[in-house]
Amino acid sequence: MKKFLFCCIYSFISVGITAQVTINPSAIDIVRDSFGVPHIFAKTDAEVAYGLAWAEAEDDFESMQQVVLPAKGLMGRVLGKAGAAGDYAFALFRCREVTEEKWNTLSPAFLKLVDGYVQAINKYAATHPREVLHKKLFPITAKEYIASSVLALAVFNGADAALQRIFNNAEWEAPELNKKGSNSAAVSAEKTTTGEAFLLINAHQPNTGPQAFYEAHICSEEGLNVLGGLLAGGPCILHGVNEHLGWAHTVNYCDRMDEYQLEMNPDNNLQYKFDGEWVNLEVKTIKLKIKSIPINIKRKVYWSKYGATMKNKQGFFSVRLGANMRIGALEQWYLMNKASNFTDFYAALSKQELSMFNIMYADKQDTIFYLNNALVPVRKAGYNWRRTVPGNTSNTLWTSFRGIKELPQYINPKSGFLFNTNHSPFLATGTADNLKASAFAKEDGWEQYHLNRSVRFLELFPQTEKLSYEKFKQIKFDMQLPATMQYPYKIDSMFTLSETQYPEYASLITTFKKWDKSGAADSKGAAIFLLTYEYLKKELRGQDARAITKVEAIATFKYVHDYMQTNFGRTDIALGDLQKLVRGDKDWPLGGFPDLLSPQWTTPYKNGELRSIGGDGLIMFVRFAKDGLPKIETINMYGASAKPGSKHFDDQVPLYLKHQTKTMTLDKAVVYKNAESVYHPQ
């Protein structure tokens, strides 16, 4: 009787206020293809979500756990001081409270999906205790799971960077040299030589961890049949392709968040002025549990009318953004997964639960579409919203967001193509079809700049003739900077130095002058450039965009010379000698650097070498014809599994290095026919 009662109670709390969905793992098939990518087949969406969670847990359970650690207050316990910041942010942004408040806005169908997913995570943890990061982490509830997604979206929106600025007593920084970015493109069937619409899906994410893309295919009898990428903890596909349509995300940088300095009462340091009256700050004390520290650390979290509030040497500052005001982003993605046409897809976007991301779209009916999607506040004019604004007046307290029709968007431009590489939505297609920035409120802070990738894309794209599929793929894998580089810090002076005046750097100067701006692994000029890039990124951090001086150019060459001599004993190394793709105990020469169409960004490796920690990630090429299923090719920088013992840990590396792809399909019969293994999640 006690066991029965416990099970009933657990069933109730595991999904909050909803009844637990009955899952029969024997009715779920996980079909692994020859590259280890999981294809999940089941009758219901909830069962598919169960299978998806189980498959990803088999491949990277650690990353999945890291996503939900803050909801249990365990980031600090597992990851130490750095993790404690996540626990603090979870409390500060009231992720649990907003989830409770908005819980009833989630649909029963979506809650069933979430319940299936959460059941699988809990079951996997119970049957694989040695993989569990902390004994108090499981079981997790559906509400904890959704609350974790609220924090994740807040971080994606830049909340963590805002907190760090406040903590460091810094208001604003000049543009950083590092542009990591992502790529997406949609091409109309009328613009292609094959008569098919093309879609590129290529988010540039970290190579490993919770923000690395995981490739999967989910298929139910309730309308799911979609393949693509998800981040750790995703209960469905976050960007990819179904039988009818596909979409891609890139990060956007419009102004979605505001920072306020509160005017404090000199006689009461917990009161701030608002419209002429003193108002009490809401104060809560939390306990942070940090690994290797035997006692809990108490910290205060504050809340004002503007939102999450922190104190530093300059006073109290509040951060306000839409990401911690809504909880339905995952449900919106679920609806996007199930859309069968553009009308369905746009209806999903119109929910405006997803607080950010550019969205690129194509379908089999030859509709191409691009939306710079965001929860953009409706702000009053007269303030510099890109800087800290006064936190003492209702004039700066916005309470609504732009409607979807007010956001920059395109559908079927005459130019026949759309693209985004994290650059301006007003430079998204052919010149004649581009939107005008003047038609949008300047308070919204829409991006208005080109990047190296956007300029290079336009250099390569055949705007006056049709595009072949081969050329489409070549554009994506291009490793060339544009004729005029778009980095905020200009290095032209490095190309004008005389070899004869600086004989100690003569060979480097000569090589750099001859450099064709390629990021290929065998390029010696690219090795010089990457070291230049990393050096100037540190030296000029916090300074306004500008050209480097002659003195700085000489200092840069000295740094490159000394670095190469110290670590390699010579100065004629190629980029692949310096930069490596590392997986486990293997490494390979690697081309690419930040803001190429095929990019990499790095961290120190060994003996002066650098290793990639982010870049292309998961790449997808999709072709839509009027009839039949979409044709899909994909490649992952590493492989389907994060476990070193798996043969799929690094089996896609050789293909990636050759800019080759693997063929994927949504055809259930073909998946089973070519299966490497078929099993149930149990």
Disulfide bonds with the S-S distance in Angstrom:
none
